[in-house]
Amino acid sequence: MADLRYQDEKDASRYALYDGDSLVAVIDYADDGSTVAMTRAFTIPTFRGKGYAGVLTEHAIADLEQRGDRKVSPVCWYVAEWFEKNPDRAGIVAAR
């Protein structure tokens, strides 16, 4: 995890994590202007088990918290579990 690079690839509606030039994980999302529905977290199979999905989720949530203009709908099971493990970050979760 020496050369990690995080990007919000708005044109593809995804957050992406790269290790050097290699794409290692993505979180697909739908942004309606007030809520970002995180619909799928995916780690490229050859990179699984290294914690990349957690790193990417942390970056995505931190980015949205810093922007302060969106709530998160954790549609994806992985993102929902991430919030269960990080209850101190639940302030950004959209009300159901």
Backbone as JSON Lines, residues from 0, in Angstrom:
{"i":0,"aa":"M","n":[0.83,-1.2,0.0],"ca":[0.0,0.0,0.0],"c":[0.86,1.26,0.0]}
{"i":1,"aa":"A","n":[1.98,1.18,-0.64],"ca":[2.92,2.29,-0.61],"c":[2.5,3.47,-1.48]}
{"i":2,"aa":"D","n":[1.89,3.22,-2.63],"ca":[1.63,4.27,-3.59],"c":[0.14,4.37,-3.89]}
{"i":3,"aa":"L","n":[-0.68,4.52,-2.84],"ca":[-2.13,4.56,-3.03],"c":[-2.59,5.94,-3.48]}
{"i":4,"aa":"R","n":[-3.54,5.93,-4.41],"ca":[-4.1,7.17,-4.93],"c":[-5.61,7.02,-5.01]}
{"i":5,"aa":"Y","n":[-6.32,7.95,-4.4],"ca":[-7.78,7.95,-4.34],"c":[-8.32,8.97,-5.33]}
{"i":6,"aa":"Q","n":[-9.39,8.61,-6.05],"ca":[-10.02,9.55,-6.97],"c":[-11.53,9.43,-6.93]}
{"i":7,"aa":"D","n":[-12.21,10.57,-7.0],"ca":[-13.65,10.58,-7.23],"c":[-13.8,10.75,-8.73]}
{"i":8,"aa":"E","n":[-14.12,9.68,-9.41],"ca":[-14.27,9.69,-10.87],"c":[-15.73,9.97,-11.2]}
{"i":9,"aa":"K","n":[-16.09,11.24,-11.12],"ca":[-17.49,11.66,-11.27],"c":[-18.09,11.21,-12.61]}
{"i":10,"aa":"D","n":[-17.31,11.25,-13.68],"ca":[-17.83,10.86,-14.98],"c":[-18.22,9.38,-15.04]}
{"i":11,"aa":"A","n":[-17.63,8.57,-14.19],"ca":[-17.96,7.14,-14.11],"c":[-18.83,6.82,-12.9]}
{"i":12,"aa":"S","n":[-19.19,7.83,-12.11],"ca":[-19.98,7.66,-10.88],"c":[-19.36,6.62,-9.97]}
{"i":13,"aa":"R","n":[-18.07,6.82,-9.69],"ca":[-17.4,5.88,-8.78],"c":[-16.23,6.55,-8.09]}
{"i":14,"aa":"Y","n":[-15.97,6.05,-6.89],"ca":[-14.74,6.36,-6.18],"c":[-13.78,5.23,-6.55]}
{"i":15,"aa":"A","n":[-12.54,5.57,-6.8],"ca":[-11.58,4.56,-7.22],"c":[-10.31,4.67,-6.38]}
{"i":16,"aa":"L","n":[-9.69,3.52,-6.15],"ca":[-8.42,3.46,-5.43],"c":[-7.41,2.76,-6.33]}
{"i":17,"aa":"Y","n":[-6.28,3.41,-6.52],"ca":[-5.2,2.88,-7.33],"c":[-3.98,2.64,-6.46]}
{"i":18,"aa":"D","n":[-3.27,1.58,-6.76],"ca":[-1.96,1.33,-6.16],"c":[-0.98,1.47,-7.32]}
{"i":19,"aa":"G","n":[-0.28,2.58,-7.36],"ca":[0.52,2.9,-8.54],"c":[-0.43,3.12,-9.7]}
{"i":20,"aa":"D","n":[-0.23,2.4,-10.79],"ca":[-1.09,2.52,-11.96],"c":[-2.21,1.48,-11.96]}
{"i":21,"aa":"S","n":[-2.25,0.61,-10.99],"ca":[-3.24,-0.47,-10.95],"c":[-4.49,-0.07,-10.18]}
{"i":22,"aa":"L","n":[-5.65,-0.2,-10.84],"ca":[-6.93,-0.02,-10.16],"c":[-7.12,-1.21,-9.23]}
{"i":23,"aa":"V","n":[-7.36,-0.94,-7.92],"ca":[-7.49,-2.04,-6.97],"c":[-8.9,-2.17,-6.38]}
{"i":24,"aa":"A","n":[-9.64,-1.05,-6.31],"ca":[-10.98,-1.11,-5.71],"c":[-11.81,0.07,-6.2]}
{"i":25,"aa":"V","n":[-13.14,-0.14,-6.22],"ca":[-14.08,0.92,-6.59],"c":[-15.3,0.87,-5.7]}
{"i":26,"aa":"I","n":[-15.93,2.01,-5.55],"ca":[-17.26,2.11,-4.96],"c":[-18.12,2.84,-5.99]}
{"i":27,"aa":"D","n":[-19.1,2.15,-6.53],"ca":[-20.03,2.77,-7.47],"c":[-21.06,3.56,-6.67]}
{"i":28,"aa":"Y","n":[-21.5,4.69,-7.25],"ca":[-22.49,5.49,-6.54],"c":[-23.45,6.17,-7.5]}
{"i":29,"aa":"A","n":[-24.57,6.62,-6.93],"ca":[-25.54,7.45,-7.63],"c":[-25.73,8.7,-6.77]}
{"i":30,"aa":"D","n":[-25.52,9.86,-7.36],"ca":[-25.6,11.14,-6.63],"c":[-26.79,11.92,-7.16]}
{"i":31,"aa":"D","n":[-27.78,12.16,-6.3],"ca":[-28.97,12.9,-6.73],"c":[-28.92,14.38,-6.37]}
{"i":32,"aa":"G","n":[-27.76,14.84,-5.89],"ca":[-27.62,16.25,-5.52],"c":[-27.72,16.5,-4.04]}
{"i":33,"aa":"S","n":[-28.31,15.57,-3.3],"ca":[-28.37,15.7,-1.84],"c":[-27.9,14.43,-1.13]}
{"i":34,"aa":"T","n":[-28.02,13.29,-1.81],"ca":[-27.63,12.01,-1.23],"c":[-26.79,11.22,-2.23]}
{"i":35,"aa":"V","n":[-25.73,10.62,-1.71],"ca":[-24.9,9.73,-2.52],"c":[-25.23,8.3,-2.09]}
{"i":36,"aa":"A","n":[-25.86,7.56,-2.99],"ca":[-26.18,6.16,-2.72],"c":[-24.99,5.33,-3.16]}
{"i":37,"aa":"M","n":[-24.31,4.73,-2.19],"ca":[-23.17,3.87,-2.49],"c":[-23.72,2.48,-2.77]}
{"i":38,"aa":"T","n":[-23.7,2.1,-4.06],"ca":[-24.42,0.92,-4.5],"c":[-23.59,-0.35,-4.59]}
{"i":39,"aa":"R","n":[-22.27,-0.21,-4.74],"ca":[-21.44,-1.41,-4.85],"c":[-20.0,-1.08,-4.52]}
{"i":40,"aa":"A","n":[-19.41,-1.88,-3.64],"ca":[-17.97,-1.82,-3.38],"c":[-17.37,-3.07,-3.99]}
{"i":41,"aa":"F","n":[-16.28,-2.9,-4.71],"ca":[-15.68,-4.03,-5.4],"c":[-14.16,-3.9,-5.38]}
{"i":42,"aa":"T","n":[-13.5,-4.97,-4.98],"ca":[-12.05,-5.03,-5.04],"c":[-11.68,-6.02,-6.15]}
{"i":43,"aa":"I","n":[-10.75,-5.61,-6.99],"ca":[-10.28,-6.48,-8.06],"c":[-9.77,-7.77,-7.4]}
{"i":44,"aa":"P","n":[-10.2,-8.94,-7.87],"ca":[-9.89,-10.2,-7.19],"c":[-8.41,-10.42,-6.82]}
{"i":45,"aa":"T","n":[-7.5,-10.04,-7.67],"ca":[-6.07,-10.26,-7.35],"c":[-5.56,-9.37,-6.22]}
{"i":46,"aa":"F","n":[-6.37,-8.36,-5.83],"ca":[-5.96,-7.45,-4.76],"c":[-6.77,-7.63,-3.48]}
{"i":47,"aa":"R","n":[-7.64,-8.63,-3.43],"ca":[-8.49,-8.83,-2.25],"c":[-7.66,-9.27,-1.05]}
{"i":48,"aa":"G","n":[-8.2,-8.97,0.14],"ca":[-7.57,-9.39,1.38],"c":[-6.48,-8.46,1.88]}
{"i":49,"aa":"K","n":[-6.35,-7.3,1.27],"ca":[-5.29,-6.36,1.66],"c":[-5.85,-5.09,2.3]}
{"i":50,"aa":"G","n":[-7.16,-5.03,2.49],"ca":[-7.77,-3.89,3.15],"c":[-8.09,-2.71,2.25]}
{"i":51,"aa":"Y","n":[-8.0,-2.9,0.95],"ca":[-8.23,-1.79,0.03],"c":[-9.65,-1.25,0.1]}
{"i":52,"aa":"A","n":[-10.65,-2.1,0.22],"ca":[-12.04,-1.64,0.28],"c":[-12.26,-0.73,1.49]}
{"i":53,"aa":"G","n":[-11.67,-1.09,2.61],"ca":[-11.78,-0.25,3.81],"c":[-11.11,1.09,3.64]}
{"i":54,"aa":"V","n":[-9.93,1.08,3.02],"ca":[-9.21,2.33,2.76],"c":[-10.04,3.22,1.84]}
{"i":55,"aa":"L","n":[-10.59,2.64,0.78],"ca":[-11.39,3.41,-0.16],"c":[-12.65,3.97,0.5]}
{"i":56,"aa":"T","n":[-13.33,3.15,1.28],"ca":[-14.54,3.61,1.96],"c":[-14.2,4.76,2.9]}
{"i":57,"aa":"E","n":[-13.14,4.65,3.65],"ca":[-12.7,5.72,4.55],"c":[-12.48,7.02,3.77]}
{"i":58,"aa":"H","n":[-11.78,6.94,2.66],"ca":[-11.51,8.14,1.85],"c":[-12.8,8.74,1.3]}
{"i":59,"aa":"A","n":[-13.69,7.89,0.78],"ca":[-14.94,8.38,0.2],"c":[-15.79,9.09,1.25]}
{"i":60,"aa":"I","n":[-15.92,8.48,2.42],"ca":[-16.72,9.09,3.49],"c":[-16.07,10.38,3.96]}
{"i":61,"aa":"A","n":[-14.76,10.38,4.14],"ca":[-14.05,11.59,4.57],"c":[-14.24,12.72,3.55]}
{"i":62,"aa":"D","n":[-14.2,12.38,2.27],"ca":[-14.39,13.37,1.22],"c":[-15.78,13.98,1.31]}
{"i":63,"aa":"L","n":[-16.79,13.15,1.47],"ca":[-18.16,13.63,1.57],"c":[-18.38,14.44,2.85]}
{"i":64,"aa":"E","n":[-17.78,14.01,3.94],"ca":[-17.88,14.77,5.19],"c":[-17.26,16.14,5.02]}
{"i":65,"aa":"Q","n":[-16.11,16.21,4.37],"ca":[-15.42,17.48,4.17],"c":[-16.24,18.41,3.28]}
{"i":66,"aa":"R","n":[-16.83,17.86,2.22],"ca":[-17.67,18.67,1.34],"c":[-18.87,19.22,2.09]}
{"i":67,"aa":"G","n":[-19.49,18.37,2.91],"ca":[-20.58,18.8,3.77],"c":[-21.91,19.06,3.09]}
{"i":68,"aa":"D","n":[-22.05,18.7,1.82],"ca":[-23.29,19.0,1.11],"c":[-24.09,17.77,0.69]}
{"i":69,"aa":"R","n":[-23.67,16.59,1.16],"ca":[-24.36,15.35,0.8],"c":[-24.48,14.44,2.02]}
{"i":70,"aa":"K","n":[-25.51,13.63,2.0],"ca":[-25.65,12.52,2.93],"c":[-25.31,11.24,2.18]}
{"i":71,"aa":"V","n":[-25.12,10.14,2.9],"ca":[-24.78,8.86,2.28],"c":[-25.9,7.86,2.54]}
{"i":72,"aa":"S","n":[-26.28,7.15,1.49],"ca":[-27.19,6.03,1.62],"c":[-26.36,4.77,1.36]}
{"i":73,"aa":"P","n":[-26.05,4.0,2.41],"ca":[-25.21,2.82,2.25],"c":[-25.99,1.62,1.71]}
{"i":74,"aa":"V","n":[-26.28,1.63,0.42],"ca":[-27.03,0.55,-0.22],"c":[-26.21,-0.73,-0.25]}
{"i":75,"aa":"C","n":[-24.94,-0.61,-0.53],"ca":[-24.02,-1.76,-0.59],"c":[-23.82,-2.34,0.81]}
{"i":76,"aa":"W","n":[-23.85,-3.66,0.91],"ca":[-23.69,-4.32,2.21],"c":[-22.34,-3.97,2.84]}
{"i":77,"aa":"Y","n":[-21.29,-3.85,2.05],"ca":[-19.97,-3.57,2.62],"c":[-19.94,-2.19,3.27]}
{"i":78,"aa":"V","n":[-20.49,-1.2,2.58],"ca":[-20.52,0.16,3.13],"c":[-21.4,0.2,4.37]}
{"i":79,"aa":"A","n":[-22.53,-0.52,4.35],"ca":[-23.4,-0.57,5.54],"c":[-22.66,-1.17,6.72]}
{"i":80,"aa":"E","n":[-21.92,-2.24,6.49],"ca":[-21.13,-2.85,7.58],"c":[-20.02,-1.92,8.04]}
{"i":81,"aa":"W","n":[-19.44,-1.16,7.13],"ca":[-18.4,-0.2,7.5],"c":[-18.97,0.81,8.49]}
{"i":82,"aa":"F","n":[-20.17,1.3,8.24],"ca":[-20.81,2.25,9.16],"c":[-21.12,1.59,10.5]}
{"i":83,"aa":"E","n":[-21.49,0.3,10.5],"ca":[-21.74,-0.4,11.77],"c":[-20.46,-0.46,12.6]}
{"i":84,"aa":"K","n":[-19.32,-0.62,11.93],"ca":[-18.03,-0.68,12.63],"c":[-17.49,0.7,12.98]}
{"i":85,"aa":"N","n":[-18.05,1.74,12.39],"ca":[-17.61,3.11,12.62],"c":[-18.81,3.99,12.98]}
{"i":86,"aa":"P","n":[-19.46,3.7,14.11],"ca":[-20.69,4.43,14.47],"c":[-20.46,5.94,14.68]}
{"i":87,"aa":"D","n":[-19.22,6.32,14.95],"ca":[-18.92,7.74,15.13],"c":[-19.05,8.52,13.82]}
{"i":88,"aa":"R","n":[-19.15,7.84,12.71],"ca":[-19.27,8.49,11.4],"c":[-20.71,8.49,10.89]}
{"i":89,"aa":"A","n":[-21.65,7.99,11.7],"ca":[-23.05,7.83,11.26],"c":[-23.77,9.15,11.01]}
{"i":90,"aa":"G","n":[-23.21,10.26,11.4],"ca":[-23.84,11.55,11.18],"c":[-24.08,11.9,9.73]}
{"i":91,"aa":"I","n":[-23.36,11.25,8.84],"ca":[-23.5,11.52,7.41],"c":[-24.51,10.59,6.73]}
{"i":92,"aa":"V","n":[-24.99,9.59,7.45],"ca":[-25.93,8.63,6.86],"c":[-27.31,9.27,6.72]}
{"i":93,"aa":"A","n":[-27.88,9.12,5.51],"ca":[-29.21,9.68,5.24],"c":[-30.27,8.93,6.04]}
{"i":94,"aa":"A","n":[-31.26,9.7,6.5],"ca":[-32.39,9.08,7.21],"c":[-33.2,8.25,6.24]}
{"i":95,"aa":"R","n":[-33.71,7.14,6.73],"ca":[-34.52,6.26,5.86],"c":[-35.96,6.63,5.93]}
